[in-house]
Amino acid sequence: MVLGIIGTIIFGAIIGVLARLVLPGRQNISALMTVVLGILGALVGYWIWGAPKDDGSIDWLRWITSVIAAAVFVVVYERVIASRKA
């Protein structure tokens, strides 16, 4: 259980960083929010493509879907925060 939570946080951090890398320009969000949005993206990717395979291979579709979902979350988060500051 604890290892699963730690793994999700690490996976979410990687997904969040990758999501910010694929977006053009600079995103004005904190590192903590990057991890949180990455975790949300990872959960969406996991939910869409189901449980990972147990054959030891990397599930590329789940990774790509997770990065895309996290990138969408980053854009939406930035828009919501920007509208509150205006």
ABEGO torsion letter per residue (X at the ends): XAAAAAAAAAAAAAAAAAAAAABBEBBBBBAAAAAAAAAAAAAAAAAAAEBBBAAGBBBAAAAAAAAAAAAAAAAAAAAAAAAAAX
